Amino acid sequence: MSFRSTLSFTLIVLLTCVTVTSSAQERRYGAIRDASLPDWIKPAPPITPQDGWDDYVDLSPNFPPVGNQGGQGSCTAWAVAYYYKSYQEWQEYGWAYTDETRCSPAFIYNQINGGVDGGSSPSEAFQMLCENGAPPYGLMPYTDQNCTTLPSEEAFYAAIPYRSQETFYFPVHQDLEGLKAHLLNGNAATFAFTVYANFDNLSNFNNIYCLADINGDPRGGHAVCLCGFDDNLVTSDGVGAFKVANSWGASWGDAGYWWISYECFQSYFVTWEYAYYCTDRIDYNPTTLGIFRVNHSDRYSLAYTFGVGDTQSPTWSQSFFDYGGSHTPHPYPASNIIVDLTDAMPYLNQSSANDVYMSARDLRGWNGHSGQIIDFEVVQLEWPAVGEAEDLPVAIPDNGAFAYSELDLSVGVSTSISGTISGTLAASGNPYYVMGDLIVAEGSSLTIEPGTELIFFDHYKVDVGVDATFTADDVHFRPLISAVGWAGIRMDGSSSANSVQNCTFEYSKATGEGVEGYGGALYIKDCDPLVSANAFQDCKADKGGAVYLENSEAALEQNVFTANQASQEGGAIYCSNASSANIGQNYFDSNHASSGGAIYVEENSNWIETNYFIFNEASQEGGAICVNGGATPISGNIFVDNHANHGGAIASLDGMPGVHGNEFYHNSAQQGGAVYVTSEGFYFSENELNDNSASTGGAIYGYETYIYLTENTISGSEASNGAAINVWFSEITADQNCFWDNTATGNGGGIYMLVSTADMKNTLFGGNGANNGAAIYQISSDLTMINCTIAYNEGQTQSGGIALSNGSTAMLMNDILYFNTPASIFIDANSACDVYYSDVEGGWEGLGNIDASPMLMGYDDFALADWSPCIGLGISELQVGGDSFIAPGFDMDDALRPQPAGSDPDMGCYENALGSPTAVEPEAATAQPEEFALHGAYPNPFNPTTTIQYDLPVRSLVKLSVYDIAGRQVRALVDGYRDAGYHKAVFDASGLASGMYLLKLDTGEFTDVSKMLLVK
């Protein structure tokens, strides 16, 4: 950007930052009086109207929309940046006001407030404007909830063309005519005044601030922007007033505007002594920039100086960020800061080496905060030249001493390239300075050899033409200034023999409308290149932050995608009509988008396999992957700590994707911590989901969809309702799944169903918890369960197993529902549950049902012991009301059911190989164990009793004892001979304190120890 107008700027210094509450709305002031006028602020020269004197002017129709500083004391920054500077740029360009044409008040306020919302000094606001400028609002939006976030590197860079030149002052009380002439010349101004009670409700005084109306004590000072005057306006003080824009929103005053009488304006009682204005840099384009990064825990205490020549006697120097006042320590973010060193150009020599330095000094030493200069470089855009410091890092001491970093800035050896290019770029020409777009013409070829470095001096691209061949191997593509970026490589109809391998892509940005904004680093359309073993970092686009694919069968393999961003979809990769692109063995870390934090697939059937996704994020759907159409296979991937609003790892919005053999850990969302499904179908098999969380649907959330689940394990999930799965208006078919240790603070520790149906076989629910329905909670839903096991689940109210409400139904066959608290089944008056050939604790009416301990192998082993009463008591086929229900031919572990063939199946999800229960106690069973074993306690944790099982292959002298953690024996459970066989003993811990206990089995030939936890 450049600036061509000779506009000016004024502001009165204020005394304090005050909060006033009026009509239940918080309103802040917020300027701090300068102790003295800085020497660099000069008296204003005489000003006369260019078109002669007039009695009226109003600039407000061309002002930016009225803003609101809200609850922050940021009025000075609103006056300086938002109103004045935004209007000044309108004078130059005549553009409509958008987030790209208004200036950011947060950029000014957050850097000069000392890290606390206590207001800011006008002189420091002008100092910031002259040294650093002010960026577009969109690069640093204002919020009154944060006053310490530092600008991004991009915001620092974008602010520089808006730098002001010099600052001047009016003696306001003596030079009213000079200020009016300033306005008549079309220039806005600002001033500051003392606020009294009548100002809060100025609409009661015709929105005119007058001396005659002032009452009460002064409340503080307030900075505002002057936009006109009317010599004929009648006020309570007389005739004549200035028109002013306030920063309290359009609902205050006259749509945010008000008047101040001339008498009030010239009163020492109200208006502060000085008004300030600053001139603009005309047609300004920076040529020399300093880029640095600092690690320090108290950024507001540091001041910097950049200079040319010797550090003690430089030929030129300029200070930055040298602000005083009170402060609160805040650390620097891990990003670069850019300052303008163009004023040093007269002191730099293009034909020789130049010594350039930066110094950092802690203005508030001895306060326990120290740090380092991490990076420092200077770029000269016209020669061109780049200088990088080699003495880093440099410690910044906590004693007020200067820390210096020095570099050499010289043209050196380089190769400048631009325009049409072909042939070969070799590393011997390094570095290649790209000074314009590179074009590989139609039918030609360009090979970039290993070790080559291309540095883009502005936002230039590499355009690979139709049928052109592009080969890059071990090449580093980066911009000179990361905030500017470069425009990436665009392959549209290029040769499918293209390959991009072992390359590094940094800070590439696709900008513009439509496809010009797609594919930050690579735009690939109608061709099928190999993209392998590359690193993509900090690339940006509207779609496909790093890579955009359209109608392409490209192979993307073994690449690393880090911190790429898309404002719309596909933080790293966007696939559009790429019917068979293979995305495999890639690493995706900290990518971000609106949808598809790492990958977005639209109407495609790409293969996404064996990738690793970590810390990716989407503000809407699919923290790692979002599928919107097609039948994309997603297999063998690992998803860790990804996040989104819907679907922390995967969101399936449309189509019928297949998700197979993946692992999901610690993903989170509002809905569907791991997976969010609204597509017509979703096939989910052999996946492991551990410790995922969401507000609803800790692991999976489905809405108006069909979900097929087979051989999945979902454990450790958390949610309010549906810790593992939450479905609305959906259908579930499930076989051979395990729901273990999931917890809902509301209902449905395993599954929460609303107006949905579920058909489940060979499915296990164990150790889940919820308020009600710790395994399954149904609302107006229908459930069929065959050969399922629901055990050791805990509900807080009615059911630790299944809870049916609001007209729900359930048909249970061959199931085990035992050891659930407080009950295994709860139904309300409007629901029904039919149970057949099942083992239900507490009993349940129905054909073939029993109520007996199922003799499971353990708390974490739900197979049936050989003496279980559930063996052989199931049924192979059941006719109910004209419907036929058939037991599955395989069990949870794919063992044949029933065993032996021709017998009746077992109850529960595991089939025991014996085929029928033993008729004798375990001690007398004919089948003998083959080895000694201590199976430990069950349940564990327990209160107050638990059962211990142990195996003896031969008759033995058994000592089974319990010890506390200090090694003291607290109970002898068995002390004598026992025959070979399967044995059990009961430990009653009544009278013992909660805590860890040790269980020891000693037979002389065999010793083993197991832990037990007593929780009372």
N, C-alpha and C positions, 0 to 999 in steps of 0.2 A: 504494500500500500504506500501511497505517497499523499502528502498534504500540501495544498497550495494556497490556502487562505491565510490572511494576516489577522487572525481573530485574537481576541483577548479574554481575560478571565479575572474575576474578582472574588474575594472572600474575606470576611471579617473574622478575626480570631475570637474564640469564645472561651468562657471561663471553666465551665463544668459540664459533666454528663449527668443528666437528671431524668428520672422516670416520673411521668404523670399519668394517672388513671382518670379517664373521663368517659362517662357513659359505658362503663365496664370494658373499655378498650385501652390497652397499654400503649402509651406513646412516649417515645424517647427523644431526647435532644442529643448532645454528645460531642461538643468540641471543647478543647482544652486551650486556655490562653497561653500564648508564647510568652516566656519570661522577658524576652527582649526581641527586637526585630533583627533577624539575621542580616549580615552584611551583604549577602548575595541578592537580597530583595531590594530593588532599586526604586526611587521615586518615579512616578509616571510622568512622561513628557506631556506638554500641552496637547489636548485633543480638540479638534473642531469638527462639526458635522460636514460630511462630504457633500451633501445635497442641501445644505442650509438648515436653519433651525426650524423646528416644528413643535407643536404643543402636545403631540400624541404619537406613541408608537407601541405596537403590541407584537411581540415575537412568538407568543405562545402557540399560535396555530401550527408552527413548524417545530415545536418542542417534542421530545419523546413522550410517550404516554406517561401519565402521572404514576410515580412509583411509591412504594411503601417500605420504609426502613424497619417497620415492625418493632420488635422488642429490643433491638440493638441500638447502641449509641453511635450510630454510623452516619449522622447527618452530614458531616464534613465530606466524607467519601461520596455520598449521593450528590452533593452540590458540585464537587470537583469532577468526578468521573461521569456519573449518569446523566445529569442535566447539561452541564456546560460542554463537556467534551463530545457527547453525542450530538448536541446541536451544532457544534463547530464542524463536525464531519458532514452533517446535513448541508451546511452552507457550502461546503466544497463539492459534494457529490449529488445533492438533491435526492438521495435515495429514500425509500420507504424504511420505516423503523422495524427492524427484526432483531433477533438475538445476535445476528452477525453485524448489525450496524449501530447497536447501542453499546455503550462502554460499561464495564463491570465495576460497580462500587466495591465489591468484595475484594478485588485485586488490590485496591488501595488500602481499605480498612484492615484487612487481615494481616498486612505486612507492617503497619505502623502503630497498631494498638498495644504492642508490648505483650501480646498473648493473653490479654484480659479485656473483657468488654467494659472498658472504662472511658470510652471516647478517644479522640485523637486530635493532634495539633494541626492547624491549617498549614503552618510552614512545612511540616513533614509531609503533608499530602501533596503540596506543590513540589517538594523535593523529589518525591516518588514520581510525580508526573514528568518532571524534567529529566530525571536520571533513567527511568524505566518505562514511562508511558503508561497506557491503559489498554487492555485487550478487549475484544468483543465480549459481550455479556455471555454468549453461549459457551465460551471457553472457560468461564468461571462464574456460573450463576450465583445469584445472591440468595442466602437464607439467613434468617435471623436466629437460627438454631446453632450456627457455627461461625466463630469469628477467628479461628486459628489455622484452618486448612491453608497451606501454602499453594500458590499457583503451580500448575503443571509446567513442564518444560515448554510445551506448545503455547501455553498462555504467556509465559515470559517472552517467547520469541514474537508472538503476534502483537504484543504491547509495544515493541520497539518503534515501529513506524508511527506510532501515536505520541512520540516524545514531544514535550514542549521545549521551547528555547530558553527564554528568560522570564523571570517573575518580577512584577512591579507592584507598587502600592499607590492608592489614593488616600490622602487624608480626608476621610469621608465628611467630617463635620465642616470642612472648609471648602470642599470642591464638589458641590452638588452638580454644577454645570458640566464639569468634566465627565462625570458619570453619565449624565443625560446625553452628552455628545457621543459617548461610547455606545449607548443604546441606539441612538439615531443612525449610527454607522452600521447597524445590523448585528452588533455583537452582544451576546448575552453576558451577564455578570452575576456575581454572587455577593451576598453580604451576610452579616451575622448580627443578632440582636439579643437582648435580654427578654426572656419570656415571663409574663405575668399572668394572673389567673384569667383575665378576659380573653387571652389568646386561645385557651383550650376550647372555648365555645364561641368562636369569632362570628359564627352565623347570627348570634344574637346582636351583633354590632355591625350588621350589613357587610360582614367579611372585610372590615377595614380596621386596622390596628392603629389606634389613636392615643395620644398622650392623655386626652381628656377622659378616656375610658379606663385607664390603667388603675388597678386596685390590688391590694395584697402585697406580699413579699416577692422578691425576684426568685424564680425557680431554676434559673440556669440560662445558658446560651444555646442558640439554635442557628445552624447554617442553612441557608436556602438560596434559591437561584432567581435572580432578577431578570424579568423578561419584558418590561415595558414601563411606560409612565403615562399619566394623563394630567395635564396642567389645569384642567377644568373640572375635575372630579371634586364634588363638595364633600367634606368630611367634618367630623366633630371638632377638628382642630383648625379648619379653614378650607382652603381650596388647593388641590393638587396632591397626587399620590403616585407611588410606584406599584407596579403589578409584579407579583412574586409567585413562584412555584414552590410548593411545600412537598415534603417526602413522607406524608402521613396517609397516602392513599386518596383516591378520588371521592371517597365518601365524606371527607372532611372539607370544610370551607366551601368555596364555589367550584365544585368538581376538582378539588385539590389546589386551586389557586386562591389568592387573597391580595389585599392592598395594604400598604402602609403609608400613612400621611407623610408629607414632606417634613412637617414639624416633628413628628415622632422619629422619622429617619435621621434627622439632624440633631436629635437630643442625645447628649452624653449619658442621660439617664437610661437610654434604651440601646442605642447602637454603639458597637465597639469602635475603637479609634481608626483602624485601618481597613481598607478594602484592597484586595489583591487581584491581579490579573496576570496571565502569562501569555506570551506570544508563541506561535506555533513554528515548527520547523517546516519550511516550505519545500514542497516537492521532494520529501525526504526519503531516501533509500539507504539503509545501512550497508556498509561495505566491510566492516571489521567487527567481529564478535568474539567475546570471551565466553567460554563454556566451562563450568566447573561444578564439582559436587563435593559436598562437605558432610562429614559425619560428626554431629555434635548434639549434645542433649539440651542445650540452651541457645537456640538459634537467634533469639531476639537480643542476645548480648554481643553478637559478632558484627563487626564492621570490616569492610574490605576496601583495599586500594589496588588499582591496576596501574602499571606504569611502564614506560619505555626507558631503557638505559639502566644505570646503576640504581640499586634499591635505595641507596642513601642520598643520591643526587640525580634523580631522574630528569630527563628532558621534558617529559609529560607525565602527568598522573591524574587519576580521577577516583574519587571515593564513592562507595555505594553502601546503602543500608546502614548509614551512620545515624542512628536515631537514639534519642534519650528517653527520659521518663521512666515510670515504674513499669515492671514487667513480671510475667510469670514464665518459668522455663517451659519450653516445648522443644522436642527434638526435630531435626531435619528429616524429611522423607527421603527415601532412596531414589532421588531423581535429580536431574541436572538443573542448574540455574544458568540463564543466558543474560549477559549484559552487553550493552552497545559500546564498543571501543572505537567507533568511527572517528571521534574527535581526535584520536591519536594519529590519524593518517598523515598530517604534515610532518610528523616526527619519525615516520617509517620510510625505509629505503628499499625499493623493490629490487635493486641490483646487488644488495649485500645482506648479510645476516643482521637480524635485529634482536636485541635482548629485550624480552618482555617478561614482566613478573606480576604476580599477585601476592598480596599480603592479607592475612587474616589476624584480627586482634580481638581478644575478649575484653570488652569495655567494662565488664563487671567481674573482674578476676577474684580469685580466692573464694569462689562460691561453690566449689566442689564439682564444677562442670568443665569438661575438657573434650577434645575431639581431634579430628584430622582433616586435612585437605586430601581428598581421595583422587580426584581427577581435575586436570586443568589443561585446556587447549585453547588456542586462538586460531581463528580462520579468517583469511583474507579472500573475499569473494571475487575481486577484480583481477589479481595478478595471474593465477590464483595461488594460494599457499596455505599450508596447514602446519601449525607448530604444536607439538605435544610435550608436556613436561615429563621428564624422566626421573625426577627426584622424589617421586611419590611412594608412599604417603608421607605427608609432613604433619608432625604433631602440632596442635594448637594448644599451647600451655594455658593453665588456669591462673596466670599471674600478670596478665595485661601485656606480655611481651608479644612482639610481632612474629608471625610465622610466615615464611616466604617460600614460594614455589616459582621456579624460573624455567623459561623455555627459549628456544631459538626459532624465530619466525623468518623463513627464507623460502624462495621459490623452489630451490633444490631440483632434483631430477624427477620428472613426471611426464606423462603422456596425456594430452588433452584430446578427447574424441567426441564426435557428435555427428548426426545425420546418417546417411546411408553407409552401411558398413558390411563387409564380408571378409572371408579369409580366416585368419587366425590371430587371436590376441594371446600373446605369450607372457609369462611372468616376468620376463626380462624388461618389459615396458612399465612395470609397476612404479607407482600407483597410476591407474588410469583415471583421470578426472573427466567425468562425463558432463559436458557443458551444454547438452541439448538432447532431444530424443534420439535414440539409436534405432535405425530401421534396417532390418534384414529383408532385402527386396524379394519380390516374388520369384521363386525358383532358385534363389541363391542360397549360400550356406555361410554360417558363422560358427567357428569352433573357438571356445575359450578354454585354454589349457590349464591344467592344475596349477594352483598357487597364484593365480591371477586375482588382483583386487580391483574392483570397480567402485569408485566413489562418486556418487551423484551430487553435483553442486546445487541442484534444485530439483523440483518435482518432475523429473524426466523418466521416460519409460523405454523399454526395449520392445519393439514391435516386430514380431516374426511374421512375415508375409505368407500369402497362400503358397503352398507347396515348398516353402523355404525350410531349410534344415538348420536346426539350432542344437548345438551340443555344448554343454557346460559341465565340467568335471572339477570338483574341488576349487570352486570359485567363491570369492567373498563379495557379495553385493551389499552395499550399505550407502546411506546418504551422508553427505558431509555434516549436516545438522539433522539430528534425529527428529526434532520438532517439525522440520520441513518434510522429511521423508523423500522417497522416490516412488515412481508410479508402477514398478513391477515389470514383469515380462508378460506380453500378451501374444498368445498363439491362437489365431483364428483361421482354421482351415490349413494350418501348417502341416508339414510332413509328419506322418506318424512314426518316422524314424528318429524324431527328436528325443533327446534324453537330457535330463537334468539330475546329476548325481553328485553327492558329496559336497554340495554347495551350502553356503550360509546366506540367508535372506534376513536382513534386519531393517526394521522401520520403513517398510514399503507400505504405501497408502494408495488405494484406489479412490479417486474423488470424481465428482461429476454426476450428471443425471443418468439414470438407466444403467446400461451395461458398463458405462465408464466408471461406475462406482462398485463394480464387482471384481473380486479376486485381488486382494491386496498385493500379493507377491506373484501369483501365477493366475492368468486368465486363460483357460483351455477350452476351446470350442471346436467341434468338428474335426478333432484329431486325437491321436491316442499315444501320447508320449510316455516314456518311463520316467517316473519321478521317484528317486530312490536315495536313501541315506542322506537327506538334506536336513538342515536346521532352519526352521521358520520362527522368528522371534519378533514380537512387538509389531506385527503387521496389522493393517486395518483396512476395512472396506464396509460397504453397506451389506453385501452378501459375500460370504467366503472371505473371512479376514485374511487368510493366507492363500487359499486355493479356491477357484471357482471352476466347476466342470459343467459343461453342457454338451449333450450328445457326444459323449466321449467314453471310450473304454480304457482310459488311462489306468496305469498301475501305480498306486501310491504305496510304497513299501519302505519300512525301516526309517521313516522320517521322524524328526522331533519337532513338535509344535508347542511353542511356549508363549504365553501371554499375548496371543493374537486376539483381535476383537472385530466383531461385526455389529454394526448398529441395528441390523435387522436379523438375518438368520445365518447360522454357520460360522461360529467364531474362528474356527480353523479351516473347515472345508464345507463348501456348499455344492451339492450334487443335483443338477437339473437335467432330466432326460439323459442321464448317464447310465444306460440300462445295465451295464455289466462291469462297471469300474470296480477294481479290487482295492480295498483299503485295508492293508494288513501289516502287522508287526510294527506299528507306529506308536509313538509315545506322545500323549496329549496332556499338557500341564498348564493349568491356570488360563485357559482360553475362555472368552466370554462373548455372549450374543444375547439378543432378545429371545430367540428360540434356537435350540441346538448349540449349546455352549462350545462344543468341539465340532460336531458334524450335523448338518441338516440335509435330509434326503427328501426330495420332492418327486413323487411319481416315478420312482426308480426301483431297481432290484440290484443294488450294489451289494457286494460282499464286504462285510465289516467283520474282520476276524483277527484274533490274537493281538489286539491292541491293548494298551494300558492307558486308562483315563484317570487323572487325579486332579482335584481342585478346579475342575471346570465348572462354569456357572452360566445359567441362563436366567434372565429376569422373568421369563415367562415359562416356556415348556422345554424340557429336556436339557438338564445340566450338562450332560455329555453328548447325547444323541437325540435328535428329534426326527421322527419318520412321519412324513405326510403323503402317504400313497405308496403303492408298489408292494412288493413282497420281499423286502430286504432281509437276507439272513444275517443275524448278528450272533457270532459264535466265538467261544474261546477267549473272550475279552475279560479284563479285570477293571472294575470300577471302584474307585476309592475317594471318598470325601468330595463328591460332586454335589452341586446344589442347584435347585431351580424352584420356581413357584409351583410348577406342576411337573413331577417326574424328576427327582434328583439326579438320576443317571440316564434314564430313557423315557421319552414320551412318544407314544404311538397315536397320532391324531387321525390317520386314515390309512387304508390298505390292510395288508395281512402279513406283517413281519413275523419271522421265526427267530426266537431268542433261545439259544441252546448252549449249554456248557459254559456259562459265564459265572464270574464271581463278583458279588456286590458287597462292599464294606463301607459302613459309616456315611452313606449318602443321605441327603436330607431334602425336604421340600415341605410346602404347605399341604399338598396332596400327592401321595405316592412317593415316599422317601426314596425308593429305588426306581419304581416304574409307574407311569401314568398312562392309562389306556382309554381312548375314546374311539378307536378304529373299529371297523366292522368285525375284525377277528384278530386274535393275538395268541400265538403258539409259544409256550414257555416251558422248556424242558431241561432237566439235568443242571439246573443253576443252583448256586449256593448264595444265599442272601443272609448276611450277618450284621446286626447292629445298625440297621437303617432306621430312620425316624422321620415322622411327618406329623402335622396336626391331625390329618385323617389319612388312614392307609399307610402305616409305617413303612411297609415294604412295597405294596402294590395298591393302586387305586384305579378302579374301573367305573366308567359311566357309559351306559347304553352300548355295551359291547359284549362280545363273546370271548371268553378266556379259556384256553385249554392248558391245564397244568399237569405235568407228569414228571415224576422223579426229581422234584425240587426240595431243597431244605431251606426253610425260613426260620431264623432264630434271632433272638435278641432285639427284635424290632420294637419300636415304641410309637404310640400315637394316642390321641384321645379316644377315637373309636376305630376299631379295626387295626390292631397293632401290626398284624401281618398283612391282611387284605381287607379293603373296604370297597364294596361294590354297590352301585345304585343302578336299578333298571337294567340289570345285566344277567348273563348266563355263564355259569362256571361248570366245566367238566374237569374233574381232578382224579388222578390215579397215582398211587405210590409217592405221595408227598409227605413231608415231615414238617410240622409246625411245633417248634420247641422254644420255650422260654421267652415268648413274646408278651409284652405288657401294655395294656390299654388303661389309661386313667379313667376312661368312660366304659364303654361296652365293647365286647368282641375282642378278646385277647388274641384269638387266632383269626377269625373272619367275622366281619360285620356286613350284613346283607340287608338292603332296603329295596323292596319290590323286585326281588331277584330270585333266580333259581340256581340250585347247585346239585350236581350229581357227583358223589364222591365215592371212591373205592380205594382200599388199601392205603388209607391216609391216617397219619398219626398226629394227635394233638397231645403234647405233654409239657407240663411245667409252665403253661401259659397263665396269665393273670389278668383280671379285669374287674370292674365293678359288678357286672352281670354278664353271663355268657362268656366265661373265660376261654372256652374253646370256640364257640360259635354263637353269635347273637343275630336273631332274625326279626325283621319288621316287615310284615306283609310279604313274606318270602316263603319259598318251598324248597325243602331239602330232602335229598335221598342219600343215605349212607349205607354202604355195604362193605362188610369186613374192614371196619375202621376201629381204631383204638383211641379212646379219649380217657387219659389217666393223669392223675397228679396235677390237675389244673385247679386254680383257686379263684373263686369269685368272692366279692365283698358283700353281696346281698343275696340274691336268690340262687344263682347257679354257677358252679365252677365248670360245668360241661356245656350243655346246650340250653339256650334261653329262647323261647318262641313268644312273639307278641304281635298284637294287632292283626289277627287272622292268619298267622303263619301255620304251615304244616311241615311235618317231618315224617319220613318213613325210614326206620332203622332196621337193618337185617344183618345178623352175624357180627354184631358190634360188641365191643367191651367199653363200658362206661363205669369206671371204678376209681376210687381214691380221689375223687373230685370233691371240693368243699365249696359251699355248704351242702350242695346236692349236685347230682349229675344232670338232671333235666328239670327245667322250669317251664311251665306253659301258663299263659294267662287265660282268662275265661273265653277268649275269642279264637284260640288257637288249638291245634290238635297234633298229637305225636303218637304214631303207631309204631310199636316195637315188636320185633319177631326174632326168636332164636338169638337173643343177646344177653349178655351178662351185665345187669344194671344194679349198682349198689343201692340198697334200700328197696329193690324190687320194682317191677313195672308190669302191669297187666299185659299179656300178650302171649301168643302161641310160642312155646319152646324157650321162654325166658327163664333165666336163673338169677340167683343172687348169692354169689360165692366169690371169695377172693380169687382173682384170675391166676395167681401165682406167677406173676411176671418175674423175669430174671433179675431185675433191679430197677432202681429209680431212673437210670439212663439206659436201660436195656429192656425193651418192651416185648421181647420174645417170650413165648410161653415155656415155663419150666416143664419138665417131663411129667410132673404130677399135676399139672393144671387141670381144673375141672372144665375148662373151656375147649379142651381138645375133643374134636369129633362131635360137638354139640351144635354145630351150625347146620345150614341146609343149602343144598346146591341150587335149588330153584324154588321160587315161591310165587303162587298165584294170589293176587289180592285185588278184588274188585275188577277182574278182567285184565289186569296188568300183570305181566310176568317180570319177576326180578331174579336175576341170575348171579350167583357168586362168581367173582373173577377167577380165571383159570390159573393165575399166578399170584403170589403174595408180594409183600413189600420188597423182598429181596429177590424177586423173580423165581422163587422156588415154586414148583408145581403145586397146585391146589386142586383137589384134596390129596393128602398123602395118608396111607397108600391109595392108589387109584381105586375107585369104586366105593370108598368110604365117604362119610359125611365130612364136610370141611370144618375146620376149627373156627371159633369166634376170634375176632380181632384181625389185625393187619398182617400178622406173621403166622405161617403154617408150621406146626410142629411135626417133625419127621415120624414120630411114633404113631400118629394116627388115632390114638385113643388114650385117655388118662389112665394112670396107674391106679390100682384098686387098694393100695396099701400105703402106709405112711412112708415118707422118704427114707427113714432109717432102715426099713425092711424091704425096700425096692430091690427087685432082682437085678436091674441094670446098675452096675457099680461104676463109680468114677474111675478114670484112669490115672489121676494124679491128685496130689493135695492141692487145695485151693481155699483161700479166704475171700469170699465175695463181698465182704464189707457189710455195712449196715444199710437197712432200708426201712423207712425213709431216712434220708440224711440231707439236710438238717432235720432234727426231730424234736418233739416235745409231747409227753415226757418219755414215750417208749419207742423202741425201734427193734427190728428183727435182724439178726445176723445169720447168714448162711455160710456153711463151710463144707468141704468135701473131703472124705477120707477114702483112699483106695484100699487100705488095709486097716484091721483093728489096731487102734493106737491109744496110748495114754495121752489124753487131751487136757491141756490147760488153756482155757479161753478167759482172758482177764482184761479189765478196763483200767487205764491209768490216766491221771491228770497230766497236764503239760510239764509239771515239775517231776514227773516220773514216779509219783506215789500211786500204789494200787488202790482203787476205790471200789472195785467190785470183782469177785471171782464168779464168772458165769458157768464155767464147766471145769471140773477138776476130778478126772477119773477116766476109765477106759470107755471107749465108744467103738461100736462095730463099724466095719466099712460101709460107706453109703453117703447119702446126702443128709446133712444135719442142719438144724436151725436152733437158735437160742434167742430169748427175748431179754433185752436190757431195759429195765425200768429205772430212769434217772430221777425219779421223784426225790426231792430233798437235796439234789445236787444243784450247784450254781450253773448258770449259762456259761458256755465256753467250749473250747476245743478239748476233746478227749481222744486217747489212743487205745485202739483195740488190738490185742496181741494174741495170736494163735501159736501155740508151741506143742508139737507132737514128739519132740526128740529128733525125728528125721527132718522136720519141716518147721520153719518159723516165718511168720509174716506179720506185718503191722499195717493197720488201716486207721484213718482219721474219721472222727465223728464230731459233728457240731450240734451241741444242745442249745436251742434258742427258746427262751421262755418269754 
